[in-house]
Structures are given as C-alpha cells and as structure tokens.
Amino acid sequence: MSRSPALPLDAAAASPVVRTGAASLALLSIGHFFIDLYAGALGAIQPYLVERLQLTLAQAGWLGGILLLSSSVSQPLYGYLSDRFRSRLFTVLAPAVAGVFLSALPSAPGYPAALALVLLGGAGVASFHPQASARVTHGVAAARGTWMAFFISTGTLGMALGPTYFSLLPQAIGYERTWMACVPGVACSIFLWRMLDEGPRPAGRHTGLDLAALRAVWRPLSLLYFCVFIRSIVQVTFAQLLPLYLHRERGLTIPHANYTLSVYLAFGAIGGLLGGRLADRIGGRGVIMLSMLGSVPFLLAFFLASGWASMGGLMLGGLVLLFTIPVNVIMAQELAPGQTGTVSALMMGFAWGLPALIFVPLTGWASDRYSMHAVLSLLALTPIAGFFLARALPRRGETVD
C-alpha cells in the first residue's frame, strides 16, 4: 500500500499542525469523548420517554433509527462538506449541538418533538467525526495508527460511559432537569473555540469530493468498507441488544446488564489502542485478519460457556474485535490522502450506521421467531467472512495499481 509522504523538515517545522500535533490530538480526543458520550444518551433515556409519552415499541425503534441516520449514515455528507469548506466549525460546534439537543430529550413535549431533537442532536455527532478524524493524523509521518487509536478509543470510552451518565444524572436532579447534562458539551465547544486552530488549508482550489481519486483506489477501498461493515454487524448489534439479551435470557437485572455493556465497550476502547499499536508494527492488513479471526472463539465462548468464563469471553471478544477501528480509518486515509474527510466518514459513519439499520431490526425480528441467544450466536460467526476479505487487501508497503 502506498503511504502518504512525510513532510519535508522545513515544512514540518513551519506547520502549526505538526508543531503542536500532540496538543491537537488532545483537543480532538476531548471533543470525541464528549460527542460519543451524548451519542449514548438515547438508550438510557428511552425507557423514560416510552413511559412518559406512551410510545409504542415501534415508535421507540424509530427514535433509534433516526439517530442512526442522522449521526452515522449521514457522515459522508459532512465529510464532503468539511473537505469542501475546511472550516473548524464542523468540529468546534459539534459537542454543544449534540449536548443541547440530546440532553433535552426528556423534556420533549411529544413524539414529533422527540424525533426532531434526535435528528438535530445526531447532526452534531455526524459533523464532528469526519473532519476531526482527518485532522488527527495530518502531518504525522510515524505511529499514525497509535495516534488514530488514541483518538478513537477516547470516543469509545465516552460511548461506554454515556448510558451511566444519563442514568445517574436524572436520579440526582430529576428527568425534568436532565437538560443540564448539556453543560459539559457546551463547555467543550467553548474550549475548542478558544484552543483549536483552523488547521491546514492546502494550496489551490478545493472542490470537495474528487471522484477520480476515489475511483483510482475503488477496489481496496471497497474491501476496507466491507471489512468495517462485517465487523459492525457484531459491534452495533451487540451494543444495541446486549442489555436486553442479558436481562431477558440470562436473568441479569437491568442495571447489571447496562454495567456489563459499559465494561464490554470499555474493553473495546482498550482494543482500539492495542490495534493501533499493532498496526504500526505489522501493518493494517495483518491486524484486520487477526481481529476478524481471533474474536470469534471469544465471542462464541460468551454464548457456550457460563459464569466468569462466559463474561471473560465477551470482554476479550470485544477487545479483539475492535482492534480494527483505527486501522481501517488510517488505511482509507492513506489510500485517498486528498479525501481524508470523505473516506473517514465512509469508514467511521456510513459503514457503522448501515449495518445497524439493517441488522438490529433483523435480529429483533429473527429473535421473535427463534431466540436472541440463537441469533446473536450466529452473528458472532460473521467476522470469519471479514478474514477472507482482508486477505485480498494490499500488504504493507505495496502500491495500489
């Protein structure tokens, strides 16, 4: 695979992004933590909304679907816009937008208002990811996987803590005051406004989406996309349905089931860090193959074993499965260095949101006819297909024809 050329020494010294790369990484990672903290709000708030607004389960499901459309599936649009306009506002305003609208959900006067709040809050989530993930590794010639892994893992940690934050805060101040949960997001946006610069503005006229550049690497980019798609089938379905499965079919209490989900996602954050470090050593292709094949035995152990062995399999399966989160983004950026916002959105948003829209409802439908245990066990085998796809990816150092 061809790699982005390192900046010349004099250019690197003159570039504020390179000179303050660690500071930019820290700022963007803080923003990512709070963005994904709010992205996890709906799951914790939804039971309250169902009771207060007298929603059907279908209506509750549409709330989740609108959030996925707004926050994930729409990310390529924001990737195009950020590549086109190069404004830091896509990053800076996002935590406040997500925080204000999603924290206001418990105060929604009716179902249409709840849908609107989810739509607007999700837009804040979507606008942040493409530009921020493109900026994290700009001008970084070495250890790019490690940098991206740190950035993504802070978001995964925020998502892991989101349900806990939006469960504990209403207990302390009441659901009618949960709008106050927006304060950290607003403070984060103010902080980013003051501290984060505009970033690099490459010379020349920019028209955003460059189809010719994407067509030149369509084959490896397509392989990467479907590797992310396959991983996300397990990742997002487990994240959405694991508490329900643990409560209904394993007999755990709802708080215990939510706690298990938080730990599972936290292990995923650790996995992202490890995967980035591994990618710097053995290359992205090797990490993807290792992750896809290595996660399956652990995930199956979760369903086939019991007690601590079962839970240990779940945590280690999540850790190994999420090795690939930073790897796929880095590989896509290296394939299309002039379209980093667009391809980052493709790998981080569209490839996550589309499997959720398809497989979460499909898993629920199949579980009504069989059982969640049977259906989720079957889904745990899907990364095997990703292993065979990853074998066709370019090896480390290979150029793309």
N, C-alpha and C positions, 0 to 999 in steps of 0.2 A: 504494500500500500504506500502510496506517496504521502509524504508528510509536509506540513506547512513549513516553509523555510524560516530559519531563525532570523531575527532582525540583526542587521549589522551592529557592531559595537557602538558606533557613534549614534546611530538611530535609537538604539536601546537606551543610551544614556539620556537622549533628549526627550524620550517618550514618557509622559507622566504616568501612563498606564503601567509601563514596565517598571519605572522607578518606584511607584507606590503600589505594585501588584499585590503584595500581601494585605495592604490596607483595603484595597478594592475587594479582594476576596472576603475579608472580614465583614465589610459593609454589606456586600451582596448576600453573604450567608446569613447575616442577621435578618435581612429582609426576607430571605427564603424561609427561615424558621417561622416568622410571623404569618407569612402568606399561607403556608401549609397548616399552621395552627388553626386559622379560620376556615380552611378548606375542610377540616374535620368537624366543623360545628354542627352540620345538619344532622348527622347520626345521633348526636346527643340530645338535640333539641326536638327532633321529630316526634318522639312519643308524647311530649307535652303538646305539640301542635295538633296531633291526631285527636287528643282528648279535648283540647280547648275549642278547636274549630270543627269538631265532629267530622273528621275526614275519613273517607274510605281508605282501605289499603292501596287501592289503585291510585287514588289521588296522592297518597303519600309517596308511592313509587314514582309518580310524575315529578314530584319535587326533586327527587334524586336524579331523575333523568334530565331535567332542565339544568341542574347544577353541573352534571357531566358535560352536557352540550356546551354550556357557557364557559366552564372552566378548563376543559380539556380538548374537546373536539374542535373548538374554535381557535386553538392556539396557532395553527398555521397562518390564519388571517393576521394575528398580532405579530407573528414572525415576519410576514411580508411587510406590514406597516412599519415595524421597527427597523428592518433593513432599508426601507424606503426613506423614512424621515429622520432616523438617527437621533431621536430626542430622548433624553434621560427620563422624561415624564412617564414613559411606559413602565419604568422600574420604580421611580420615586413615589408616585401617587398610588401604586397598587395596594400596599398594606392598608392605607387609610380607606380606600374604596371597599376592599374586601371586608375590613373590620366593621365599618359603619353599617353596611347593608346586611351582612350575615348576622351580626350581633343584634340587629333589630328584629330578627325573625320571630322571637316570642311575643313581640308587640304587634304583629301583623293583625289588622282588624278583620281580615277574611282571607279566603283561599287565593283569590286573584292577587291580593297584595303580597302574600307569601311567595307566589310564583315570581312576581316582579322583583322582590328582594333577593331571591335566589339567583335570578338572571343577572342582576346588576352586581351582586357580590361575586358571582362566578367570573364576570368580566374582569374584575380586579385581579383575580387569581390568574386568569389566562394572559393578561397583558404583561405580567411580571416575568414569567418563565423564559420566553424566547430570547429577549434582549439580555436578561441577567446571565443566562447560561452561556450566551455568546461572549459576553464581556469577561467572564471569569478567567478564561484561558488566553485572552488576547495578548499577544506579545510574549507568551510563556513558551520557551523552547524545550524545556525539560520538565519531567514529572507532571505532565499535563493531566494524566489520569488521576494522580493524587489530588491535584487542585480541584478537578471536577468532582471527585469523590467526596471531598470535604464539603463542597457547596451543596451537592445533592443530599448528602447524609444529614445536614442540618435541617433541610426541608422534611426529610423522612422523620426526623426526631420531632419536629413541630407537629406533623400529622399524627404521630403516636400520642402526643400529649394533648391534642385538640379535644378528643372526647372527654378526657379527665377535666380539662379546664372548663368546658361547657357543662360539665356535670356538677363540679364543686362550686362554681361561682353562683349559680342560681340557688343552691342550698344556703349560701351565705347571705345573699341580698334579695333573693326572690326573682322569679321569672320576669316580673314586670319591670325590673331594673337591669335585666341582662344586657340591655343596650350599652351599659357601661363597659362591657367586655371589649368595646372598640378602642378603648384608651391606649393599650399598647400598640395597636396598629397605627393609630393617628400619630402617636409619639415616634414610631419608627419612621413614618413618612417625613415628619419634620426633621428628624435626624439625618435621613438620607438626603433631603433637600439641602441641608447645610454642608454635608460632608462629601457627597458623591459628585464628582465632576461629570461633564458631558461625555467624557470618553473619546475615543479616537474618531476622527472624521476623515476617512480615506479621501485622497485627492480625486477629483473628477466628478462627473455627474452620475448620480445613483438613481436607478430606476426601480430598485427593489428586486422583484423576482426575476431571475435570469434563467429562463427555461433551457437555454443551450448548455449552461454549466451543469444543470441537473441532469439533462439527457446524457451528457458525457459519462456520467457515473451511475446511470439508472440501475444497472444490474447489481453492483454491490450495495447500493443504497436501498434497493428493494429487498435484498436478502436481509439487510440490517433491520429494515422496518418489520418484516415478518418475524424475525427473531424477537423483537420487542413485543410484537402482537401476541406471540405464543406465550412469552413469559407473563405478559399482563393478564392473560386469561386466568392464570392461577393467582397472580398478585391481587388484582382488583376484586375477583370473586371472593377470595378468602377475606379480604379486608371488609367487604360489604356484608358477608353472610356468616362469618365465623362466630360472632356472638350469638346469633340466632341458633346456629347448629349446636354450639356448646350448651346453650340453655335448654333447647328442646330435646336433643338426642343424647346429651351427656349428663344432663341434670344439674349443671352449674347454675348458681344464681346469676342474675343479670349483672350485678357489679363485678362478680368474679369473672364472668365471660368477657366483660369490657376490659378488665385488667389484663386478661390473657391476650386480648387483641393488642393492647398497648405494648406489652412485652414483645409480642411477635413482631410488631412494626419497629420497635427499638432494635431488635436483633437485625432487622433488615437494614437499618441505618448503619450498624456496625459492618454488615456485609458490604454495603456500598463503599465504605472506607477501605476495606480489605481488597475489594475488587479493583479499585483504582490503583492501589499499590502494586497488585499483581500485574495489572495491565502495563505498568511502566517497566516491569521485569520480563514478562513473557509475551506481551502483545495482546491486543484486544480479542483476536480470534481464539486464542487459547483459553482466555478467561471465559468467553461465552460458551465454548464447548464444555469446559469444566463445570460451569454453573448449571447448564442445562441437564447434563447427565448426573452430576453429583447431588443435585437437590432432590431427585426422585426417590432414592431409598429413604431419606429422612422424612419426606412428606408421607410416604406410604407407611412408615413406622408410626406416624401420628394416628393413622386410621386402624392399623393392625395390632398395635400394642396397647397397653393401658398404663395408668398411673404416670409416674415421672418419666418412664421411657417414652410414652406417647407424647407428653408435653415437650420433652427434650428433642424428639424428632421434629415437632412443629417449629420450635425455635431455630434449630440448626438448618432445617429445610428453608425457612425464610431467610436466614443469613446467607446461605449459599445461592439461593435463587436470585437475590438482589445484588450479587457480585456485579451484575452486568449493567446496572443503572447508569453509572458514569461512563462505562466503557462504550456503550452504544452511542452516546452523545458525542464523545471525543472522536470516535471513528467517523461519524457522519460529518462533523466539522472539518476533519482532515480531508475527506472526500470532496467537499464543496466549501473551501475556505472563504469564498466571496458571498456565500449564502448561509452564514452561520445561524442567523436568527430563524430563518425558514426551516432549515434541517433540524435545528434544536427543537423547534415546535413540533415538527413531524415525529421526532423520537420521544419527546417528553409529554406531549399532549395528545396528539391525534392517535398515536399508537397505544396510549393508555385508555383514552376515553372510548374509542370504538369497541374494544373488547368488552368494556363494562356495559355499554348499551346493548350489546348482543348477548353476552353470556350470563350476566346477572339475572335478567328476566328469564332466559332459557333455563338456567339452573333452578330457579324457583318453580318454573312450570314442570320440569322433569322431577323435581323433589316431591311435588304434589302427587305424582303418579308412582314413584318408587320410594326413595328416602334421600334425605340430604347426605347421609353417610355414603350411600352408594354413588351418588352423582359426584360429590366432591372427591371421593376416592378415585373415580375415573379421571377427573380433571387433573389430579396430581400426576398423571402419566403424560400429559401433553408436552412437557419440556423435552421429552425424547425426540419429538419432531424438530424442535429447535436445534438440537445437537446436530442432526443431519444437515439442516440448513446452514448452520455455522461452518461446517466443513468446507462449503463452497466459497466462503469469504476469502479475500486476499490474505496471504500470510504477512507477517511483519516484515516491512521493507520492500514488499512487492509493489510495483507500479500498477495503476489501473489503465487498461487499454481502452 
